[in-house]
């Protein structure tokens, strides 16, 4: 064999060994990645179970609180409607009374003005 053929064989052998070593290194890193992902999924599962057990009572309490606040707001709204009706009724009567009182005062001044105008 000549020297170039031997060099080519050594180069191909070196390339095959390096390729095998790289495949082994990549496989090791993939196995490590799969193990880490498995641990991550297990931790996420435990975290979701913990959040579910911790948040469920809190959410139930929050829902009951919101229902209480909602009922208080509805009662307040109904009571404000009653107060609004009472105030409108009171001011409507007051407006009628003051309107008639004001027209009576103007008529009185008009009458007095005519009386004083005749006496002059």
LINZI-V666595 format. One record per run of one state. SS is the DSSP state (hx for helix, st for strand, lp for the rest). FROM is the first residue (numbers start at 0). TO is the last residue. Records with the same first field share a line. If there is no record, write none. Layout:
SS->FROM-TO, FROM-TO
This chain:
lp->0-1, 119-119
hx->2-118
